[in-house]
Amino acid sequence: MWSGSRCSIGDALQSFLEHQDEGLPVVRSKSDPKLLHTVYKTSLLDAYFCLDRAQELHA
């Protein structure tokens, strides 16, 4: 379970590495675990790649 307001992209990537899941459920909070969205591994890796590439261009 992943609370989007509390986790970074790095936290989500670490969760994928630890659990080998294809998607992470995004919930409102631990106390109110209403499902808001699912983040898929491919989408997260694409976003991470774009951020990494942007940092290289500005370095």
Secondary structure as the mmCIF struct_conf table of DSSP 4:
data_model
#
loop_
_struct_conf.conf_type_id
_struct_conf.id
_struct_conf.beg_label_comp_id
_struct_conf.beg_label_asym_id
_struct_conf.beg_label_seq_id
_struct_conf.end_label_comp_id
_struct_conf.end_label_asym_id
_struct_conf.end_label_seq_id
STRN STRN1 TRP A 2 SER A 3
TURN_TY1_P TURN_TY1_P1 GLY A 4 ARG A 6
HELX_RH_AL_P HELX_RH_AL_P1 ILE A 9 HIS A 19
BEND BEND1 GLU A 22 GLU A 22
STRN STRN2 GLY A 23 VAL A 27
BEND BEND2 ARG A 28 ARG A 28
BEND BEND3 LYS A 30 ASP A 32
STRN STRN3 LEU A 35 TYR A 40
HELX_RH_AL_P HELX_RH_AL_P2 LYS A 41 HIS A 58
#
